[in-house]
């Protein structure tokens, strides 16, 4: 089980009240973060797996990175306070490396956060969350620039692969975007890209 998170906000300079607000949002929403595990086919007959983060975005739906699940023959996600849930790929955006997963209907699922109505703007402080082996990690990041359909992030800490596919929440608890795979400059896709995937999958 993924235990309660440890909040790290030293990556950005924030007044005490802002740090308190980040902590409140993180404590409320860490249960929406999933560790996604995809079982991949193997020519050698041995099981291979791909692991990434994801986030609940609507009842029974979660977003993750497409490269994590695109070749999967089986997908499951581990959600804090819930456990393992089987999933299947229902929509994708290859240009943004985003995938939408559908879980089996379950009333015990954590409620997703609302999607932000506005695009993240330079200077906005966001909360990045990622799923590790036994924990949800959290750091504060800032939006540094717009990059076409994407936005760039800055942080005093490295946003490693634990955060790829994980949520970027704003200080009001809305999902502002999703962290993307990035070897160099960290970047994210906005909530509007997530909304487009949901619209394609939900009649």
C-alpha positions in Angstrom: 0.0 0.0 0.0 1.2 3.5 -0.8 1.5 5.4 2.5 0.8 9.0 3.1 3.1 11.3 1.2 6.0 13.4 2.3 5.6 16.9 1.0 8.7 18.6 -0.5 8.4 22.3 -1.4 11.9 23.5 -1.2 12.1 23.6 -5.0 10.3 26.9 -5.0 10.3 29.9 -2.7 6.9 30.2 -1.1 5.5 32.1 1.9 4.4 30.0 4.8 0.7 30.3 3.9 1.3 29.1 0.4 3.2 26.1 1.7 0.3 25.3 3.9 -2.1 25.5 1.0 0.1 23.1 -1.1 0.1 20.7 1.9 -3.6 20.8 2.2 -4.1 20.1 -1.6 -1.5 17.3 -1.5 -3.1 15.6 1.5 -6.5 15.8 -0.1 -5.6 14.5 -3.5 -2.7 12.0 -3.1 -5.2 9.1 -3.3 -6.0 10.1 -6.9 -2.4 9.2 -8.0 -1.9 5.7 -9.4 1.1 3.6 -10.1 0.5 2.1 -13.6 1.9 -1.3 -14.4 1.8 -2.7 -17.9 2.7 -6.3 -18.8 4.4 -6.4 -22.1 4.9 -9.3 -24.6 8.3 -10.9 -24.8 9.9 -12.8 -27.7 11.9 -14.8 -25.1 8.8 -16.0 -23.2 9.7 -14.0 -20.1 7.4 -11.4 -18.7 8.4 -7.8 -19.1 6.8 -4.8 -17.5 6.6 -1.0 -17.9 5.8 1.2 -14.9 4.7 4.8 -14.8 2.4 7.2 -12.8 -1.2 8.1 -13.6 -4.0 10.2 -12.2 -7.7 9.7 -11.9 -9.5 12.3 -14.1 -13.1 11.2 -14.2 -15.1 8.3 -12.6 -13.5 5.1 -13.7 -10.9 6.9 -15.9 -7.2 7.8 -15.4 -4.5 9.4 -17.6 -1.0 8.1 -17.9 1.8 8.3 -20.5 1.1 6.4 -23.7 4.6 4.8 -23.9 4.0 3.1 -20.6 0.9 1.1 -21.9 0.9 1.2 -25.7 2.3 -2.4 -26.1 0.7 -3.9 -23.0 -1.2 -7.2 -23.0 -2.4 -6.4 -19.5 -2.7 -3.2 -17.5 -3.3 -2.6 -13.8 -3.0 0.3 -11.5 -2.4 0.6 -7.8 -4.3 3.3 -6.1 -3.6 4.4 -2.5 -6.4 3.4 -0.1 -7.9 1.1 -2.8 -5.4 -1.4 -4.2 -4.8 -2.9 -7.6 -7.4 -2.3 -10.4 -7.4 -3.8 -13.9 -7.6 -1.2 -16.7 -7.6 -1.0 -20.5 -6.6 1.6 -23.0 -9.6 3.5 -24.4 -8.0 6.7 -26.0 -4.6 8.2 -26.7 -2.8 11.2 -28.0 0.5 10.0 -29.6 1.7 13.6 -30.2 1.5 14.4 -26.4 2.3 10.8 -25.2 -0.9 10.6 -23.3 -3.2 7.6 -22.7 -6.6 7.3 -21.2 -7.4 4.2 -19.2 -10.7 2.9 -18.1 -11.1 0.9 -14.9 -13.9 -1.4 -13.9 -16.8 0.5 -12.3 -16.2 0.7 -8.5 -18.0 3.0 -6.1 -15.0 2.8 -3.8 -12.8 4.7 -6.2 -11.4 8.0 -5.0 -13.2 11.0 -6.5 -11.1 12.7 -9.2 -10.2 16.4 -8.9 -12.0 18.9 -11.2 -10.1 19.9 -14.3 -8.8 23.5 -14.4 -10.7 25.7 -16.8 -7.7 27.9 -17.7 -4.3 27.0 -19.2 -1.3 27.2 -16.8 0.4 30.6 -17.1 4.1 31.5 -16.5 4.7 32.0 -12.8 1.9 29.7 -11.6 2.9 27.4 -8.8 1.8 23.8 -9.3 2.0 20.6 -7.2 3.7 17.7 -9.0 2.9 14.2 -7.7 4.4 10.8 -8.7 4.0 7.2 -7.6 7.1 5.3 -6.4 7.4 1.8 -5.2 5.8 2.4 -1.8 5.0 6.1 -1.7 3.5 9.1 -3.4 6.1 11.9 -3.7 5.2 15.6 -4.0 7.2 18.7 -5.0 6.3 22.2 -5.8 7.1 23.4 -9.4 6.5 26.6 -11.3 5.4 27.1 -14.9 8.3 28.8 -16.7 7.0 29.2 -20.3 4.4 28.1 -22.8 5.6 25.7 -25.5 2.9 25.4 -28.1 0.4 22.9 -26.8 2.6 22.2 -23.8 4.1 24.3 -21.0 7.6 24.2 -19.4 8.3 23.6 -15.7 11.1 24.8 -13.5 12.1 23.2 -10.2 15.1 23.0 -7.9 14.7 19.3 -7.9 14.8 16.8 -10.8 11.4 15.6 -12.0 12.4 12.0 -12.5 10.4 9.1 -14.1 8.2 8.8 -10.9 6.4 12.0 -12.0 5.9 11.2 -15.7 2.2 10.7 -16.2 1.4 12.1 -12.7 -0.8 15.1 -11.9 0.0 18.7 -11.8 -2.4 20.3 -9.4 -2.9 24.0 -8.8 -3.3 25.6 -5.4 -7.1 25.3 -5.5 -7.0 21.6 -6.0 -7.8 21.6 -9.7 -5.9 19.4 -12.2 -3.9 21.9 -14.2 -2.1 19.3 -16.3 0.0 16.1 -16.5 3.7 15.8 -16.3 5.3 14.4 -19.4 8.3 12.3 -20.2 11.3 14.7 -20.4 15.0 14.0 -20.3 15.9 17.7 -20.4 13.5 20.6 -19.5 10.5 19.3 -17.5 7.2 19.9 -19.3 3.5 19.2 -18.9 0.3 18.9 -21.0 -2.6 21.1 -19.9 -6.0 20.0 -18.6 -7.5 20.8 -22.0 -5.6 17.9 -23.5 -7.0 15.6 -20.8 -10.5 16.9 -21.4 -10.1 16.1 -25.1 -9.2 12.5 -24.3 -12.2 12.2 -22.0 -14.6 13.6 -24.6 -13.4 11.0 -27.1 -13.9 8.1 -24.7 -17.2 9.2 -23.0 -20.3 9.4 -25.3 
